[in-house]
Amino acid sequence: MKHYISDYPRPQLVRTDWVNLNGKWDFAFDDANAGEKLGWQKGFSKQYDIEVSFTYETKLSGIGQQEPHEHVWYAKTLNVKKHDGRVLLHFEGSDYRTRAFINGQFVGEHFGGYARFTFDVTDYVNEGENLLVVHIEDSFSRNQPRGKQRWIPENFSCFYVQTTGIWKSVWLEYAPETYIKTLKITPQMVSESVRIEAEVSSMKPGMTVTAVASFKGKEAGRTTVSVKDGRAVLEVGTECRTVHQWGVMKWSPNDPNLYDLDITLNEGEETLDTVGSYFGMREVTIKGDRVLLNGAVLYQRLILDQGYWKDSDLTPPSEAALIEDIDKIMALGYNGVRKHMKVEDERFLYWADVKGLLVWSEFPATYTFNDEAVQNFTREWMEVVRQNYNHPAIITWTPFNESWGVPMIDTDVTQQKFTESIYYLTKSFDAMRPVITNDGWRHTISDIVTLHDYEESGEFFLKYYTEHKDEFLENERPYHAGGQFYAFADGYKYQGQPIIISEYGGIAFNNGEEGWGYGNKVADKEAFIKRFDAITSAVKALDYCCGFCYTQVSDVQQEINGLMDMERNFKIDPEIIAEINKR
């Protein structure tokens, strides 16, 4: 893409004047939570060097201690150049409560572990050296969205080492005094145009925004509009008949066409700011019991992806590692991923856009239901939806999974209404994508009905789902899953939605070593292939089902049900898996 910059953390809004702050920082534990009283915000004696953006629990951080510490401190010297505009400090992900200080002055705080946040530090920095100090508080609280992070001192089941502190990129950006703050990009297939809503940082009289869409260097459309109330709403044409006879270059897994986008903010004849972006022209719709992409039936061959690495946990070791994951997933015959309990690095979403990998975006769960958990969940969920809205690869939002955080959803009307509220709140911001509430079982309102079943026998699976379809869709009996889970919460019923088996398989296999997986562990490659083939073929044989999601991409710590190990080595020849998936 025209505006691609290697390792740039925010590929959907590119401004070229930036500094990557990852690397060596000073670090200290503060188990007594005495740092702020002792004035650590003005500087502290380091206990360790830490490699940001890896958390202290990981090997690549240089520390590698897995014991919980609720208060941690970071410090780094910033060299700030002379600049007439705004200086912006961005955190891509920092878990959980982050308080930042520059030269001893408090500049802002953020609650949440997964969403990007920004502090305008213009008034706190001087030209030359400045001291950035960050105090981060984390805990085992189940009121905060934590995903697969454990809330007891030891790993258990499919829950892993906690992630404390900075775990995604930190960067400094030099922006003009008045600048383009956000872009919301919506493809409009019927009108063969793209709708762009640009938010500016402050108002000046006579400002305009110009948007230019192009495909492979050929201009497709150009529009200029005035800024009103801090926003400009533009509709830009996308016809490219000089490139292709059909005009609009659609995005799909088989043909992931992307347009470049150039946005300029002007005051009269003066240019105030320019940013680069991109978009894909695609439309996700539901017609009866089928999901359509650009008007064609879409069969989704997904794989569950938790995004953990051996020496860095949730943090990808590099952008190249993200690209490798996508390439290997596609080599296994999958056309998409369900990003499970994680908001992935946005560079992953960029490469999914470029390579044509479908993404279900799932939010990390809380593990209790109370007013604090509801507030924490709602606030950060909407931050994430807004942050990642523009990526064409994302085709489904999945805020809830398996009743995590809503444990009494079956009968508790309050918990049911909470999932409904998140459904409608998401739809109020994004009318394009399906929303799944409570993926796996006990759905309330949901655009897709998803079922999780780790049955080992393909023969039994196919027989049960064929003979008892009407009964479990009417909530008269459990869908299989060990005979204990119903498809809908009390008071809700099947409305003819598409049905997807969104978790299955999970076959434990790692050449004889100990570990955890679903069901009985297989002894060798031949046994794995036989079971994988049987259960995958059974799922595909359900004519009323329009997709599946196998568990999972790679092993994760004690969990050994990946098609790759944690070092991303294939356990089985990927061509064998791909043949079964595509057969």
N, C-alpha and C positions, 0 to 999 in steps of 0.2 A: 504494500500500500504506500501511497505517496508520502504520508506523514509518519510512517513507522520509524521509531527510534529504538534501538536495542536497549532493553531493560527500563524503558520509560514506563512509569507505574500507572499512567492514566491514558491509555491509547485512544479513548473516545473523545478527548479534548486535549490537544497537543499544543503546548507553547514551548518554544525551543530554548528559552532562557531558564535553565533549571540546574540544580546541583543535587546529586545523589549523596545522601548522608549515611548510607550503609557503610559498615566497616567497624573499626575498633573504637569502642567507647569505654569510659570508666564505669564501673558497676559496683554496687554494694547491696547487701541484705540489710534490712532494718526490722528485725523481728519484734522489737519493742515499740515500733511505730513512734519513734522519738525524733526522726529526722527533721521534720519541719520545725519542731520546738527548738531543736539544736541549731537551726539555721542552715541545714544541708542544701536548701534551695540556692544559697549563695556559693555553694561549693562544698565538697566533702572528700574525705580521704578514701580513695578507691580500695576495695578489697580484691577486685579482679579486673582484668581486661575482659570485655565481652565483644563478640562479633555480632553486631546487629545486621540482619534482622532475625537471628536465631535466639530462641529463649534459653535461659540458663539451664533448663532441664535437658538440653540437647548436646550431643557431642560437638557439633559444629560451632556452638557458641564459644567453645573453649573452656567451659565450666563443667557441664555434664553432671549436675546434681539433680536428682529427681525428688528430693524431699520438698514438701510444700513450704513456701515462704510467702506470707501475705503482703509484705511491703518490700518493694525493690526500687532502687534508684539508678538512674543513668545520667551520665554527663558527657558532653562533647563540646569542643571549641569550634565555633562557627566563624569562618572568614567571610564577611559580608562585603560585597563590592559597593561602590558608590552607585546609587540608583534613585531616580526621581519618582518612581512609582511605588507600588506596594510590594512588600516582602511577605510571602505566604509560606507557612510551615505545615506540611501535610504528613499525616500518619495514615498509612493504608490499613493498618490493623494493630491494635494494642489492647491487651486483655488484662484488667477489665476497666477500672477507673483510672484515667490518665490525667495528671496535673502537670502542666509545663511552666517552667520559669526561664526567663532570659535575663542575665545580669542581675539575678536576685529578685526580679519582679514577676509576679504571677501573670500569665498571659491567657490562661484558659484551662478548662477541663472537659472531659468527655467520658460518658458512661457507655460501655459496650465493648465487645471483643472482636467484632467482625466487620464493622462498617468503616469506611474512610471518614476522617474528620480533618478539619483545617483550622489553624489559628492565624489570624492576620497579626504579624509581629512587627509591622513597620515602625510603630511608635516605641518599640522596646529595643531595637538593635541600633548599633552604631557602625559606621564604616570601619572595617578592620575586624579585630578579634572580638567575639562575644561568647559568653558562656551559656550554653543550653543545658538545663537540668530538668530531668523528668522523674516524677514520683508516680509509681504505679501500684495500685492496690488490687489484689485478687483474693479469692477465697474459694472454699468448697461449697458456697451457697448454691442451692438448687433453684433459687429465685432468678438467677442470671442465666441467660442463654449460654449453654456450655457444650452442646453437641456431644461428642464422644469423649470429652474430658471427664475423668473420674472425679468423684466427690468424697472418696475415702483414700487413705494413704497408699493403698495397693491396687494394682490393676485387677479387674474382675470381668468375667463374661466377655463382652465386646466393648468394654470401656477402657480407656488408655490413660497414659500419663497426662497430667494437666499441662496447660500452656499458659505461662504467666509472663506478662509484659509484652514488649515489642516483638511481633512475629511476622510483620510484613514491612515493606520498605518505608523509610522516613526520607523526606526530600524537601528541598527548599526551592521555591519558585519566585522568579522576578516577574511581576505583572505590571502593566501600566496603572496609572492612578485611577482611571476608570476602565474597567475590563469586563470581558465576557465571563460570567461566573459559572453558568451551567447551560447545557444544551439538552433538550428533549426532542428526540428524532423519531418520527412515526411514519412508516411507509403507508401509502394509500394506494392500493392496487387498482381500485375502480377508476380513480382519476389519473392514474399513472404519474403520481407525484409523491413528494415527501413533505411532511409537515414538520417544521422546525420551530421550536419555542426556545428563544435565547433570552436568558436572564442576565442583566448587567448589574455591576456592583453598586453603581450610584447613578443618579440622573443628572443630565445636562440638557439644556434646551437644544432642539434641532438635531438630536442624534438619530442616526439611521443604522440599520444592519443590512448587509448584503450577503447573500448565500449563493455560492456557485457549486453545483453538482457536476461531476465529470466521471467518465468511465474510460479507463485506459488512455487518459490524456485528452479525450474528446469531451467538450462541454455538452452537457445534457440540458441544463436549465440554470437560470439566473434570476434572482428576485431581490429587490430592495424595498424595505418598509421602514416606517418610523418607529421609534421606541416610545411606548406608552406605559406609564406606571411601572417602569423598570423592566419591561419585557417587549420583545418583538416576536410576532408570530408570522412566519413565512411559509408559503407553499411553493415548492420548486419542482419543475418538470423533470422527468427522468427518461424521456425518450432518447434513444441513441441509435437512430436508424443508420448513421454513418458507420456504426460498428456491427450491427446485426439487423436483419430484415424485420424482426419482430419488435424492435424498438426498445422495450423495457427489458433490462437484463436481470432476471429473477435470481434470488438466492435459494439454494437447496443443497442437501448433502452431496448430491451428484454433480452439482454445478454451483459452487459457492461464490457467485459473482458479488463483488463489492464495489460501490461507488465511493470516490473521494469527495470530500466536502471541505470547502474553504469558506470561512466566516470572517467578515470584516466589520468592525464597529467604527463608525465615522461620526464626526461632529462637523457638519458642513463639508468642506473639502479636506479636512484634516483626518487622518487615520489615527484612531486611538488604540486599537487592538486588532490583532489577527490571530485566529486559531485554526487548527486543522482537525478534521474528523473523518468519519466514513460511515456508511450505512449499507444495509442489504434490503432489497425489495422482496419481501416475502409476507405471506398471510397465513396464519394458523386459524382454522375454523373447525367447528364440529357439525357434522351432518348426520343426524340419527346416531347410530352406534359406531361411527367411524370418525377418526381425526383426519383432517385434510390439510395438506400443505400446498399452497398455491392452487387450490381447487382439485388436487389429486389425492387419492387415498394414500395415507402414510402409515406404513407398518414400521413400528419402532423396535429396533433391536438394540436395547440399552444394556449397559453394564453399570453396576453400582461402583462408585468411585469415592473413596473416603479421603484421598489426597494426603496420605501419610508417607514419609520417607524414613529410611532406617536411621540416619544420623541427624535428622533435622525435624522429625515429627511433622507438624502441620505446615512448616515453611518449606517451599520447594528449594532445593539446593541451588538452582539456577534457572534461568529462562529456558536453557537448552533441555533441562529435565522435564519441563512442562511440555515442550514440543515432542520430546521422545515418548512421553506418556500418550499423547494424542495419536502419534503415528502407530504405536504398538496396539492401542485400542482399536484403531481402524484396521490394522493388519489381522486382528482376531475376528473380523467380520461384523463388528458393531458399528451402528451409525449414530450412536449417541451415548451419553452418560447421565446417570442420576447422581449429581454431586450430593453426597449423603452427609448431613449434619455439618456442613462446612460452607462458608462463603469463600470461594477460591480466589486466589490472586487474579487480578483483572487481566494480567498478561495471558493466563490460560484461556479466558473468554475471548481475548483477541485472536489467539491462534485457533480456537474453535470456530470463530467467524471465518477466518482465512481458509481453513481446511475443510469446513463443512461438517463439523461434529455437532449434533443436536445436544442441548443441555437442559436437564430439569434442574432448576435452582431451588434447593431445599435449605430451610433455615435451621440452625442449631437449636435444639430443644432446651427449655427449662424442664425441671423434673418435679415440680410441685405446682399447685394452683392456688394462688392468692392474689390480692390486689397488686402487690409489688411485682410479682412475676408477670402478671398481665401487662402492667405498665412498661416493664423492661422489654418484654417481648415485642409489644406493639411499636414502641418508639424505634427500636433498632431494625425491626423487620421493614418498616417503611423507609428507613435510611438506605437499606440494601436494595430494595425495589427501585428506588429513585436512582441510586448509584449505577445499577447495572441494566436499567431499562433499555438502553439503546442497542444492546448486543443482539443481532439477529439470530445467533445460535441458541439463545435462551428461548425455548418454546413453551415452557410450563413453569408455573410457580407452585412450590410445594411447602407451605408454611408449617404443616404439622405432620408428624410421623408416628404411627402405632400408639396413639393416645399418650405419648410422652408429653408431660406438662398438663394434660387434661385426662387424668386417670379414671375419672368417673363419668366420662362423656356418654356412656351408654344410657344413663338415667338422669344425670344432673343437668337440668335445663340451663343453669348458669354457664357451665362449661360448653354446652352445645351452642349457646348464643355467642360465646366468645369466639368460637371457630367461625360462626356465621359472620360476626362483625369483621374478622380479619379477611374473610372472603370478599365481602362487599367493599371494605376499605381498599383492598388490593385492586378490585375492579374499578373503583373510582379514579385510581391513578392510571391503570393499565387495562383498557378494554380489549386489547389485542389477544392476550394469552389465556389459555385455560388455567384455572386455579383448582388444586386438589386439596381438600381438607381431610386431614387425618389419613394420610397415605397408609394403606395396608389393611385397615378394618374400621368398623364403627364410623362410617362416613355420616356427616350431616348433609349439608349441601355441597356438591362437588361436581365439577364439569366432567370429570373422568372417575370411574369406579376402579380402584386399584386394590389388588389382593396380594398378600404375602403368603407363600406356602413353600415350606422346605421339605415336602414329601420326597423320599428317595426313589420310589418306584414309578417309573414312567407309565407302566401299565395301570397301576392303581389310580394314579393322578388322572389319566385320560378317562377311565371308566367313571370315576366319581364326578368329575366336572362335566361330563356328558350327560349322565343320568340324573343329576341333581341340580342342574343349572336353575330351573325355574324355582325350586324350593329355596335355595340360598339367596337368590335375587329377591324373592319375596320375604326374606328374613324369617322363614319358617324353620330353617335349620342352619347350622354353621356351614360356611364353605370349609373345605377340609381342614388344613392347618392344624392337624391334631384333634379336630372335632370340637374346638373351644371358641372360635372366633366367628362372629357374625359380620355381615357386610355393612350393616347400617345400625346407627344408634336408634334407640327407641323413639318412635314418632316420625321416622324418616323412611323413605322407600325408594326403590329403583325407579328412575324416570326415563329409562331408555338410553342412558349415557354409554359412551365407549367403555370397554372393559380391558384392563391391562394387568397381567401378572407382573407386578412391579418389584417383587423379590422372590427368587427361587434359587435352587442349586446349593450354593454355599458349601461345596464339596471339600472336605478337609483332606489335604494331600501335601506332604513335603518329604517324601523319600524316607519315611521311618522315624523322623524326629517327633518329639512331643509337641502338642499344640491343640488349639480349640477350633472347631468348625461346627457346622450343622449336621446332625445325624452321625452316622457311622463313618469313620475315616476309611478311605480306600488305601489299598496296600501298594499299588503300583500304577504305572501309566495306563496299562491295558484296562485295568478296573476303572480308572478315572474316565477314560474315553467312553467306555461302555455305558457308565451311569450318566455322564454328561449328555451323550447322544440320546439316550432313552428319555430322559426327563425334558430335554430341550425339544425333541421331536414331539413329545406329548403336548407340551404347551403350544407349539406351533400348529398342532392338529385341531385346536379349538377354533372352529370357524367364527365364533362370536367374539373372539379375543383379537385385539388389534395391536398387540405388542407385548414385549416381555423385558424384564431387567434381571440379568444374572448377577449373583453375588459371588465374587467381586473382582476388581482389577488386580490387586496385589495383596499379599499378606500384610497384616498390620500387627506388629508386636506379637502378642500371644495368639493372634487369630491367623490360621494357616489355610484359609479357603480362597486364596487368590489364584488367578491364572498365571500370575507371576509372583516371584518372591519379593521381599522388600528391596532388593537390589535391582529389581526389574528384569530379572532373567526369566524367560518363559519356562514353565514347567512342562508344557506340552507343545509340540510343534504348532505354531499359530495357524498354519495352513489347514491342519486337521480341524481345529476349532472353527475357523472361518467357513470351511466347507459345510459343517453341521449347521452353523447359524444361517447360512445363505441358501441351504439346500432347498 
